[in-house]
Amino acid sequence: MIGMRVLVTGNAGYIGPIVTRQLLDAGHEVTGFDSGLFDLEPVGSASPEVTQIVKDIRDVDCSDVAGHDAIIHLAALSNDPLGELNPGVTEAVNHEATLSLAKIAKDAGVARFVFAGSCSAYGAGEPGEWLDESAPLRPQTAYARSKVEAENELVGMNCADFTTVLLRSATAYGAAPILRTDLVVNELVARALIDGRVVLRTSGVQWRPLVHVEDIARAAVASLGAPHDDVGGRPFNVGSNHENYRVRDIADVVADSVPGAKVIVAGDAEPDRRDYRVSFDRFEEVLPHATPQWTLARGIAQLVEVFSSVGVSDAVIDRYSRVKHLKRLTEEGGLDESVRLIEQTAHA
């Protein structure tokens, strides 16, 4: 694949720095686009340095995308608890701004648009059901609904001159320069290291497909070179069939990886309506060179090493929790009710 000029939105987030590094390693030129909303201290290696546009995704214009061959669109208010803070803003950022960006990109002659969707679109599967890309979408949260709405729009925009690639990633986990502690595996590992307890807040019987953050990035980069007829306007579940787990089984793997840790079901544990086991056959067939390389056990071992190196604590968990970070910014007067950085709003 000849080197491309790629705009990566959300390049300073959780997945973005890894996508950027992989793109640079593959010989592509990268422009970053990020509001700086999650401008946190990197853990381990710093994020790659690239030409950077500092702007809210809701304010994108033609000058930002002109001259690029492709866009990998990661920018979003990402995951279910964060999306529920303000469902209206979640809709504006994840759906409306995605559609605006895609229209601007298409008009500007950008040839490929890679969209970071989510397997949370499936929401609640039937017992024993394996969900492939043809399965009904039953989003249970504002975040999942916004991703489904954006995806539906992008399917209709796909054409010979504008390839839309729709990647429905499994639940992310793993270490990254801008860490997250509000993802199920990451949080369970951190808590186990702090107090030796792997606490289940739900019954634990629900299914979750998992995929390491490095493998999500590999899928996005690989999709840039896939033939239009293979990927255009088609959703792809990103993950591996053998990486579907019940939440209680995830907890067991974490406990086995942290000496002395024990699994505990919280007294107020409740059923979780988000329950889905996902098939990744299409992804493995169309993009076999991007088949995930990480396993849950290996990813947990990586997290144990990283958390141990930084001296994980309640303060570290709070620092890298998206919801707590935004609440902290709001309390400090740095964020307005539309989830915009006030400093940027003042200079707009």
FIZA-680714 format. One record per residue: x, y negated, z negated of N, C-alpha, C in turn. Coordinates in steps of 0.1 Angstrom, whole numbers, plus 5000, padded with zeros to 4 digits. Atoms other than C-alpha are relative to their C-alpha. Layout:
N
XYZXYZXYZ ...
% end
This chain:
348
500850125000500050005000500949885000 499250124999501549675011499649904988 500250095011501949414983498949905003 501150094999498849214977500149884990 500150115009498148884960498750024992 501249965008495748974931499749904989 500550085011493748754908499550104989 500549925011493248924874499349914990 500750075010490548774853500150074987 499849945013490848834816501450074998 498749945001494548904820500749994987 499450015014495248794784499350084990 500849935009492849034769500650144996 499549875004493149404759500550085012 499549924988493349574793500849915009 499450084990494549274813501550005000 498649994999498249274803500550135006 499549874995498549644811499750015015 500350014986496849594845501049915007 499050094994499149304852501450065001 498749935000502249504843500050105011 500049894990501249794865499949945015 500050074987500449554894501449955004 498750064998503849384891501050125003 499249894997505549724890499850065013 500449954986503749824922500449915011 499650104990505049514940499049905004 501050104997501949304939500449864994 499950145006501848924932498749984992 501250015009499548844903499849854995 500550135007497648524892499150044989 500949985011496148534858498949904999 501150095003492748384849499450034987 500549975013491848364813499749874992 500450125008490148114789500949994988 499250005013492548204760499250024988 500949985012489548294738500650094990 499449905009491548584724501549995001 498550035000494948414722500650054987 499549935012496348654696501550035002 498649964999499948744687500150145005 499949874994501049034708500650104990 499549905008501849364691501050085009 499049934991505049524705500449915011 499650084988505949404740499149895003 500850124996504749064751499350035013 500749994987502249024779500949955011 499250054988503848984814499749855003 500150144996504448624825499649995015 500450024986502548524857499549865001 500650124998501148224873498650004993 501249995008498248134850499049895002 501250095000494847964853499450014987 500750005013493447864819498749945002 501350054997489747834824499050114996 501149915003486447984813499550065013 500449944988485148234838498749945006 501250064995481848044840500349875008 499750124993483747754855500950025013 499249974988485547934884499549925012 500450064987485647754917500950065011 499349944988486947824952501549984999 498650025001490347674945500850114992 499449905008490947944919500350135007 499949874994490448234942500650005014 499550014986491548104976501450055001 498749954997494548284991500350134994 499849875006494048604971499450115009 500549884993493648944987498950084992 500949915008491849104958499849934986 500250045014490349034924499750124992 500349905010490349264894499349934989 500850095010487549124872499850084987 500149955013488049214836499349914990 500550105010486848894819498650034996 501449975005483848964797500049984985 500249995015482448944762499850154999 499949864999483349304757499850084988 500549895009481749584736498749964994 501450025005478349624720499949904988 500250105012478749444686500349865005 499750134995480349144704498949955008 501150044991477649134730498749964993 501250035008474949124703500149874993 499950135007476348804687499149905006 500950104993474548594713499750065014 500349934988472848804740499949915012 500150094989472148494761501349965006 498650034995475848404763500650125007 499549874994476648774770499550015014 500650004986474248754800500749905009 499450114992475848424812501450045004 498649974998479448554809500150125009 499749874994479148914820499250025013 500849984988476348894846500149885009 500150124991475848544859501449955005 498650054996479548444859500650105010 499549904991480448774876499449985014 500650024987477948714904500549875007 499550124995479148354908501450025006 498749974996482748474910500150085013 500049914988481948744936499649925012 500550084989480048494958501149915005 498950094996482948244957501150085006 498949924994485448524964499650045014 500449954986483448654994500149885010 499950124992483148305008501449965003 498650044999486848245003500850105008 499349904992487748555023500850104992 499449895008488848774994499550135005 500449884994488749125007499550114991 500349905009488349334976499749954986 500450045013486549294943499850124991 500149895009487149544915499449964987 500850045012484649524887500150104989 499949925012485249654852498650024993 501349965006481949824842500250094988 499949925013481250064814499050125001 500949885002479850414808498949984990 501150035010477750254781498749975008 501250024992475350184810499150124999 500849885001474150544805499250004988 500850025012473050464770499750124992 500549885008471250774759499750115010 500249884992471551104777499150104993 500849905005469351404773500950114994 499149895007470751694750500550095011 499349904991473251904770500249945014 500050064986473051664800501449955003 498850074996476251574819499649895010 500450124993475851224834501049975011 499250054990477251154868499549875005 500450144996476950834888498649995006 501450004995473450934901499050004988 500949995012472050964865499349864997 500750125003469550714853500849914990 499350095009470950404836499149964989 500950045011469550344801500849924990 499250085009471550064786499349964987 500650025013470950014749500349874993 499550135006472649684742500149895010 499850124991473049334756501250025009 498749984992476649424767499750095011 500249904989475549734786499049955010 501050064990472549554802500749905009 499450104992474749274814500950065010 499249934991477149514830499250075011 500949944990474349704847499549905010 500650114991472849384861501149955009 498950054992476249264874500350115011 499749894991476849604890499050015011 501050004990473549604908500149895010 499750114991474349264923501150035010 498849984992477749374935499850115010 500349904990476349684952499549945013 500750064988474249464975501049915007 499150094993477249234983501150085008 499049934992479449514996499850005015 500150004985480149495033501450035005 498749964994483049575057501149904997 499050105003484749245049500249974985 499950035015484149245011499750134993 500149875006484749574994499849984985 500250015014483149594959500250144994 499749875006484549874937499549994985 500750005013482549954905500650114991 499349905009484550124877499350004987 500749985013482450254848500950074991 499049935008485150324823499350064987 500449945013484650554793500449914989 499650085012485150414758501549994999 498650035000488550254757500650034986 499249995012491250324731501549995003 498550004997495050304727500649874997 499250125003497750054720500249915012 499850104990498149734740500649884994 499450125005500049404737499049924991 501150075008496749234726499150114995 500649885006495549504703498549974997 501450015005491849574694499850104989 500349915011490749724661498550024999 501449995000487049714670499550115009 500349894991487150024692500050134991 500249895010486050354676501350074996 498849925003489350544679501049914993 499050095006491550244671499749974985 500450035014489550154640500150124991 499949885008489350514627501550024996 498649985003493150544630500549904990 499650115009493750204613499550034985 500649985013491450284584500650134993 499449885006492950634579501349974995 498750035004496350484576500049914987 500150095012495150224550499650074988 500549945013493250444526499850155001 500149864999493350794539498650055002 501449974997489650794548499749985014 500550024986488150854582498550004998 501450025004484650714576499150005012 501050004989481750804599498849914995 501150095004479150524598498750055007 501249944994476750734619500050154997 500149865002475751104619501250075006 498849944994478751174642499750115011 500449904991476751414664500049955015 500250064986476551174694501350025008 498949994991478851214724500549875005 499350124995481350964736501150055010 498849984991483650984767501149904996 498950085003487050844760501049995011 498950024990489850694782501049904994 498950095005493150544773500149875008 499950134994493650174781501050015012 499149984989496650274803499450065012 500749934989494450504824498949915006 500950104994491850234828500749915010 499250094992494450004842500550085013 499649924989495750284865498950015011 501149984991492350334880499749875007 500250134993491949954887501049985010 498950024990495249934904499950095012 500149904989494750254924498949975010 501250034991491350134937500349895010 499750104990492949844955500450065013 499649954988494350074981499150115006 500949904995491450314985499249955012 500850044988489650315019498649954997 501350075002486550095021498950115000 501149914998484350385032499950104988 500049915012485450595001499549934987 500350065013484850334974499049885001 500850124998482850034988498650024995 501350005005479749974968499650124992 500349875007480050304949500549994985 499550005014480250334911500850134997 499149895004482950554896500150014985 499749985014483050694861501550024999 498549995002486650654849500350074987 499749925011487850914826500350155004 499849864998488251294823498950094994 501049915005485751574818500350054986 499649945012487751724790500249894989 499850115011487951384771498649954996 501350025007484251394761500050064986 499949955014483951424723498849964993 501050055010481351414696500849914990 499350095009482251134672500650074988 499449935011482751374644501350075003 498849934995485351564665501149905001 499050115000487151234671500649984986 499550025014487351184634500950114995 499249895004488751534629501449995006 498750024994491551464654500849894993 499350105007492351144636500550054986 499649955013492451314602501250105001 498949914998494751584616501349935003 498850084996497151314628500549914989 499650095012497351114595500150094988 499949925011498751314567499249964988 500850025011496351344538498749945002 501350074997493451174556498950105000 501249925001489951314550498849935007 501250054994486751274570498949994990 501150035009483951114550498849945008 501250064994480351054561499449904990 500550115009479150724547498550044995 501349975006476050744524498949945008 501150074992474150504547500250035014 499849964986475150684579498650025007 501250004993472450654605500250065014 499949964987471750814639500449895009 499650114990473250624669499350045013 500749974987471050594700500950015012 499149994988474050564722500750145000 499649865000474750924731500150055014 499949964986476151034765501350085002 498949924996478451294779500149995015 499950054986479851194813500950095009 499349934990481051374844500949905008 499050084993484151234861500550065013 499649924988484151464892500249915012 499950094989483651184917501349925000 498850075002486550984903501250085004 498949914998488851284904500150045015 500049964986487851364940500549895009 499750114991488151014955501349944996 498850075005491050874934500950104992 499349905008493051194924501349954995 498750055004496251004921499949914987 500250085012494650794893499450084989 500549915011493551094872500649974987 499550045013493951004835501250094996 498949925005497251114820500050024985 500049995015496551054783498950094995 501049925007494851284759499749934987 500350065012493151184727501150024989 499049975010495751354705501249915002 498950084997498551174723499849854997 500350145002496850844722499949964985 500150025015496150874684501450004994 498650015005499850954678500649875004 499450144996500750634697499449904991 500650105009498350434676500550014986 499349985013499750584644501349934999 498750065000503150474654500049855001 500150154999502150124664499549944987 500650055012499950064634501050014988 499049995011502650194611501149905001 498950104998505249964627499749864996 500450145003503249654621499549994985 500550005014502149754585498649975000 501550024998498449794592499449974986 500750045012496249634566498649955004 501350064998492749494562500149875008 499750134993494149154574500350035015 499749964986495449324606498850045007 501249954994492149494613499149875003 500850124998490349154609500549925011 499450094990492848974631499750055014 500149954987492349204660498650065003 501449974998488549254657499449885008 500550114991486849054685498949924993 501250075006483648974665500649914988 499550075011485648864634500849885005 499250114994487948654656499149885004 500950114995485048464672499349934988 500650065012483348414638501049904993 499050095007486648274624500249875008 499850124991487048034654498849914998 501250085002483447914649500149934986 499950065013483947854612501149894999 499050105000487147664619499749885009 500450104991485347444644500750005014 499349994987487147574674499250055012 500849934990484247734692498649944999 501450055001480847594702499050115002 501149895000477447774704499950075012 500049934987478047874740501250095001 498749925000481248054730501049955010 499050074992483447804747501049944990 499150075008486647674732499849855000 500350145000485947324721501149915006 498950084995489347194730499950005015 500250004986488747304766498849925005 501250074996485247164767500349854999 499750145001486646824756500849955011 499250054989489046814784499450045014 500649974987486646944811499549885007 
% end
